[in-house]
Amino acid sequence: MEDADLHALTTKLDLLIQRVEQLKARNRVLLANEQAWREERAHLIEKNEMARHKVESMISRLKALEQDS
């Protein structure tokens, strides 16, 4: 293998390694973002459930008041 071919191959390998490292870093960021979105989603679902229970409770109280009248 000639020096020029070896140098070209080394350059390509270096670029490939650099690209792999970039993709790994990007993947870590995406995974962290996904985790944050999942946590936010779980929090919003919990808040939605609490609000639903409150509304159901208010409706029950209103029905009870209506029956008492």
LUMKEPA-98349 format. One record per residue: residue number from 1; x, z, y of N, C-alpha, C in turn. Coordinates in pm, 1 decimal, padded with zeros to 6 digits. Each point is the difference from the previous one (the first is absolute). Layout:
BEGIN
ATOM  num        nx        nz        ny       cax       caz       cay        cx        cz        cy
ATOM  NUM         X         Z         Y         X         Z         Y         X         Z         Y
...
//
This chain:
BEGIN
ATOM  num        nx        nz        ny       cax       caz       cay        cx        cz        cy
ATOM    1   00085.6   00000.0  -00118.0  -00085.6   00000.0   00118.0   00089.4   00000.0   00123.3
ATOM    2  -00030.6  -00085.6   00090.8   00080.8  -00011.4   00121.2  -00029.6   00115.0   00093.8
ATOM    3   00093.0   00024.6   00090.4  -00017.3   00107.6   00097.3  -00122.9  -00022.3   00086.7
ATOM    4  -00026.8  -00124.4   00037.2  -00115.4  -00030.4   00084.8  -00130.0   00031.4  -00074.8
ATOM    5  -00005.0  -00036.4  -00128.1  -00118.8   00029.2  -00080.3  -00018.4   00150.6  -00017.0
ATOM    6   00108.6   00067.4  -00025.3  -00004.9   00144.9  -00016.5  -00044.1   00068.0   00129.3
ATOM    7   00051.8  -00048.8   00110.7  -00037.3   00056.1   00130.0  -00148.9  -00025.6   00028.8
ATOM    8  -00049.1  -00119.4  -00030.9  -00140.8  -00033.8   00021.9  -00089.3   00087.9  -00087.8
ATOM    9   00041.4   00019.6  -00125.0  -00076.8   00084.3  -00091.4  -00001.0   00145.0   00048.3
ATOM   10   00113.2   00048.5   00044.9   00008.7   00136.4   00052.7  -00089.3   00017.6   00122.4
ATOM   11   00000.3  -00099.5   00086.9  -00085.1   00004.7   00119.1  -00147.2   00003.9  -00039.0
ATOM   12  -00037.3  -00084.4  -00095.1  -00139.8  -00001.9  -00045.2  -00038.4   00133.8  -00063.9
ATOM   13   00089.5   00055.8  -00079.1  -00027.5   00129.5  -00062.1  -00013.8   00110.0   00105.1
ATOM   14   00085.2  -00002.8   00098.7  -00009.4   00099.4   00107.9  -00133.9  -00011.4   00073.3
ATOM   15  -00041.0  -00123.7   00027.0  -00128.9  -00021.5   00066.3  -00115.8   00047.3  -00088.2
ATOM   16   00010.6  -00026.6  -00128.9  -00103.3   00042.3  -00093.2  -00008.2   00152.7  -00007.0
ATOM   17   00113.3   00065.4  -00005.3   00003.4   00146.8  -00002.4  -00059.1   00056.7   00128.8
ATOM   18   00034.8  -00061.9   00111.4  -00054.4   00043.6   00128.4  -00151.9  -00015.5   00002.5
ATOM   19  -00048.6  -00111.3  -00053.0  -00144.7  -00023.9  -00003.0  -00070.5   00100.9  -00090.5
ATOM   20   00060.7   00031.7  -00112.7  -00057.3   00099.7  -00091.5  -00010.0   00135.0   00070.4
ATOM   21   00103.5   00037.6   00072.6  -00001.9   00127.6   00071.9  -00108.3   00000.4   00108.1
ATOM   22  -00016.1  -00112.5   00068.9  -00106.2  -00010.8   00100.4  -00137.6   00016.0  -00064.5
ATOM   23  -00017.5  -00064.4  -00114.8  -00128.6   00008.9  -00069.4  -00026.2   00141.2  -00051.1
ATOM   24   00104.3   00066.4  -00046.5  -00015.3   00139.4  -00043.3  -00043.3   00088.6   00116.5
ATOM   25   00063.8  -00019.7   00114.4  -00035.1   00079.4   00118.4  -00143.7  -00028.8   00042.7
ATOM   26  -00036.5  -00126.4  -00000.5  -00136.9  -00037.4   00038.2  -00101.1   00058.8  -00097.9
ATOM   27   00033.9  -00002.0  -00127.8  -00088.3   00056.0  -00101.6  -00018.9   00150.5   00021.1
ATOM   28   00107.8   00070.6   00035.6  -00011.8   00144.0   00027.5  -00094.7   00024.9   00117.4
ATOM   29   00012.0  -00082.1   00103.3  -00088.0   00014.1   00116.7  -00145.2  -00026.8  -00039.6
ATOM   30  -00021.0  -00105.3  -00077.0  -00136.2  -00033.7  -00042.7  -00059.9   00109.5  -00088.0
ATOM   31   00080.8   00056.2  -00088.8  -00049.7   00108.5  -00084.6  -00034.0   00123.8   00082.1
ATOM   32   00082.4   00029.7   00099.6  -00029.0   00114.4   00087.3  -00128.0  -00024.5   00079.1
ATOM   33  -00017.2  -00122.4   00049.9  -00123.2  -00034.9   00072.4  -00121.3   00011.5  -00091.1
ATOM   34   00014.8  -00047.7  -00122.2  -00111.1   00008.4  -00095.1  -00038.6   00145.5  -00024.5
ATOM   35   00099.2   00084.8  -00017.0  -00027.8   00141.8  -00022.2  -00072.7   00061.1   00120.5
ATOM   36   00044.4  -00036.0   00119.4  -00064.7   00051.5   00120.4  -00144.9  -00047.3   00008.6
ATOM   37  -00024.2  -00127.9  -00032.5  -00137.5  -00052.8   00002.1  -00086.5   00069.0  -00104.2
ATOM   38   00057.7   00026.6  -00118.2  -00076.8   00068.0  -00104.7  -00038.4   00141.7   00043.8
ATOM   39   00095.1   00069.1   00062.8  -00028.5   00134.9   00048.1  -00106.4  -00002.1   00109.2
ATOM   40   00011.1  -00095.1   00091.1  -00099.5  -00011.5   00106.3  -00137.9  -00033.3  -00058.2
ATOM   41  -00001.7  -00088.5  -00096.7  -00126.3  -00037.1  -00065.0  -00063.7   00121.8  -00066.7
ATOM   42   00079.9   00077.2  -00071.8  -00052.5   00119.0  -00066.5  -00055.8   00098.3   00102.8
ATOM   43   00070.9   00013.6   00111.7  -00046.8   00090.0   00107.0  -00132.9  -00049.4   00057.8
ATOM   44  -00009.9  -00130.2   00023.2  -00123.7  -00055.1   00055.0  -00116.0   00011.6  -00098.7
ATOM   45   00028.2  -00018.0  -00126.9  -00104.8   00017.2  -00101.3  -00049.1   00144.2   00000.3
ATOM   46   00093.5   00093.4   00010.5  -00037.0   00141.9   00004.7  -00085.7   00030.1   00123.6
ATOM   47   00040.7  -00052.6   00115.8  -00078.7   00021.0   00121.3  -00138.1  -00062.7  -00012.7
ATOM   48  -00007.5  -00115.9  -00061.2  -00127.6  -00068.0  -00019.9  -00091.5   00083.3  -00090.2
ATOM   49   00054.7   00056.2  -00103.9  -00078.7   00084.5  -00090.2  -00052.1   00124.0   00072.7
ATOM   50   00084.1   00061.5   00080.7  -00042.5   00117.3   00075.8  -00112.2  -00036.7   00096.7
ATOM   51   00013.3  -00112.3   00066.7  -00103.9  -00044.6   00093.0  -00129.5  -00029.6  -00074.6
ATOM   52   00012.0  -00063.0  -00117.2  -00118.8  -00031.2  -00080.0  -00072.2   00128.1  -00041.5
ATOM   53   00076.5   00100.2  -00041.6  -00060.7   00128.1  -00039.1  -00069.7   00066.4   00119.9
ATOM   54   00062.2  -00006.5   00115.8  -00060.9   00058.7   00119.5  -00131.7  -00070.1   00033.6
ATOM   55   00000.2  -00132.3  -00006.5  -00121.5  -00076.3   00030.7  -00108.6   00033.4  -00101.7
ATOM   56   00037.1   00005.1  -00127.7  -00097.5   00034.8  -00103.1  -00057.6   00140.1   00023.7
ATOM   57   00085.8   00090.8   00040.9  -00044.5   00136.3   00028.8  -00097.1   00001.1   00118.0
ATOM   58   00031.4  -00074.6   00104.0  -00088.8  -00007.1   00116.5  -00134.7  -00060.5  -00037.9
ATOM   59   00003.2  -00102.7  -00081.9  -00125.0  -00062.5  -00043.6  -00083.3   00099.7  -00079.5
ATOM   60   00063.2   00074.5  -00087.5  -00072.4   00100.7  -00079.0  -00062.3   00105.6   00090.7
ATOM   61   00075.2   00046.0   00099.5  -00054.2   00100.2   00092.7  -00116.6  -00055.8   00081.5
ATOM   62   00014.0  -00126.1   00042.2  -00109.4  -00061.9   00075.1  -00125.4  -00014.0  -00086.4
ATOM   63   00018.7  -00037.4  -00126.9  -00115.0  -00010.2  -00089.5  -00064.2   00137.2  -00020.1
ATOM   64   00084.5   00104.0  -00012.3  -00053.4   00135.4  -00018.5  -00076.4   00042.6   00123.9
ATOM   65   00051.2  -00029.5   00118.6  -00069.3   00034.2   00124.0  -00132.4  -00076.6   00009.8
ATOM   66   00001.4  -00124.8  -00042.8  -00119.5  -00081.8   00006.0  -00107.5   00055.1  -00094.2
ATOM   67   00040.6   00048.3  -00115.0  -00095.5   00056.5  -00095.7  -00056.9   00133.6   00048.5
ATOM   68   00082.1   00075.7   00074.6  -00045.2   00129.2   00052.6  -00102.0  -00016.9   00111.4
ATOM   69   00001.5  -00113.0   00064.5  -00088.6  -00022.1   00114.4  -00141.7  -00028.7  -00040.4
//
